[in-house]
Amino acid sequence: MEEKNEVKEFLDLVRAANHKINLPCSIEIFLLLEIKYHENITASVIADKYHVTIPAVMHKLDSLINDEYLIKIVDEKDKRKKYYHLTPKANLLLADNKQMIDNKINNLFDYLGSDKEELIRILNRIVEMEDEINV
């Protein structure tokens, strides 16, 4: 019974911390950032990375294309393969969001002071654990 309380307490803390940090990151922003930092990325690569279905990714990508944040480029050798690139409108949106995100993270780090290194160490351990489990 105590284990369930620990899980509930952990989830409550994660929700509360997320609410306090409140990063302005929608799925669309994550997709745009993924495309920005990974040249010639496909929907299937994004789906694999975020553990979601390709149709779910395609739906969001199509929406971003319709809103003029992305352009779709068809591979010349394999017409089934499509790559996505940012438009100038997307770069402006990301620049605005980057400033907000940077400010929130810097405020968090200022508040944490020397505890910042401990938080980063713990987050790195969580990422390593996930990589080990998913091997």
C-alpha positions in Angstrom: 0.0 0.0 0.0 2.9 2.4 0.7 4.3 1.9 -2.8 1.0 3.3 -4.3 1.3 6.3 -2.0 4.9 6.9 -3.2 3.8 6.7 -6.9 0.9 9.1 -6.2 3.2 11.5 -4.3 5.8 11.3 -7.2 3.1 12.0 -9.8 1.7 14.9 -7.7 5.2 16.4 -7.4 5.8 16.1 -11.2 2.5 17.7 -12.0 3.1 20.5 -9.5 6.7 21.1 -10.7 5.4 21.1 -14.3 2.7 23.7 -13.4 5.3 25.9 -11.6 7.8 25.8 -14.5 5.1 26.1 -17.1 7.2 26.0 -20.3 5.3 27.2 -23.3 6.0 24.0 -25.2 3.2 22.5 -27.2 3.6 19.4 -29.4 3.8 21.7 -32.3 6.8 23.5 -30.8 8.5 20.2 -30.1 7.9 19.1 -33.7 9.3 22.3 -35.1 12.4 22.1 -32.8 12.9 18.5 -33.9 12.8 19.5 -37.5 15.0 22.5 -36.9 17.8 20.4 -35.4 17.6 17.3 -37.6 18.0 17.9 -41.3 15.9 15.8 -43.6 13.9 14.2 -40.8 10.9 12.0 -41.7 7.6 11.4 -40.0 8.6 7.9 -39.1 11.8 9.0 -37.4 9.8 11.5 -35.3 7.1 8.9 -34.5 9.8 6.5 -33.3 11.6 9.1 -31.2 8.4 10.2 -29.4 6.8 6.7 -29.2 3.6 7.8 -31.1 2.0 6.6 -34.3 3.0 7.8 -37.7 -0.6 8.9 -38.5 -0.6 11.1 -35.3 2.7 12.7 -36.4 1.4 13.2 -40.0 -1.8 14.9 -38.6 0.3 17.4 -36.7 2.8 17.9 -39.6 -0.1 18.5 -42.1 -1.5 21.1 -39.7 1.8 22.8 -39.5 2.1 22.8 -43.3 -1.4 24.3 -43.6 -0.5 27.0 -41.1 2.6 27.7 -43.2 5.2 26.7 -40.6 6.6 23.8 -42.6 7.2 22.8 -46.2 7.2 19.2 -47.3 10.0 18.0 -49.7 9.6 14.7 -51.6 12.8 12.7 -52.0 13.9 12.6 -55.6 15.0 9.0 -55.5 12.2 7.6 -53.3 8.9 9.5 -53.9 7.4 7.8 -50.8 9.9 9.5 -48.6 9.1 13.0 -47.4 11.2 15.5 -45.5 10.1 18.6 -43.6 11.8 22.0 -43.4 10.9 25.1 -41.5 9.5 28.2 -43.1 10.6 31.7 -42.0 7.3 32.0 -40.1 8.3 28.9 -38.1 11.8 30.3 -37.4 10.2 33.5 -36.0 7.8 31.4 -33.8 10.7 29.4 -32.4 12.8 32.5 -31.8 9.9 34.0 -29.7 9.4 30.7 -27.8 13.1 30.2 -27.2 13.4 33.5 -25.4 10.4 32.6 -23.1 11.8 29.1 -22.5 15.3 30.4 -21.8 13.9 33.0 -19.3 11.8 30.4 -17.5 14.7 27.9 -17.3 17.2 30.6 -16.2 14.7 31.8 -13.5 14.4 28.1 -12.3 18.2 27.8 -12.2 18.5 31.1 -10.3 16.0 29.9 -7.8 17.7 26.4 -7.4 21.1 27.9 -7.0 23.6 25.1 -6.3 20.8 22.5 -6.4 20.7 23.0 -10.2 23.6 20.5 -10.6 21.8 17.9 -8.6 18.6 18.3 -10.7 20.6 17.9 -13.9 22.4 14.9 -12.5 19.1 13.2 -11.5 17.5 14.0 -14.9 20.5 12.5 -16.7 20.1 9.3 -14.6 16.4 9.1 -15.5 17.3 9.4 -19.2 20.1 6.8 -18.9 17.7 4.4 -17.1 15.1 4.8 -19.9 17.8 4.0 -22.5 18.9 0.9 -20.6 15.3 -0.3 -20.2 14.4 0.3 -23.9 17.5 -1.5 -25.3 
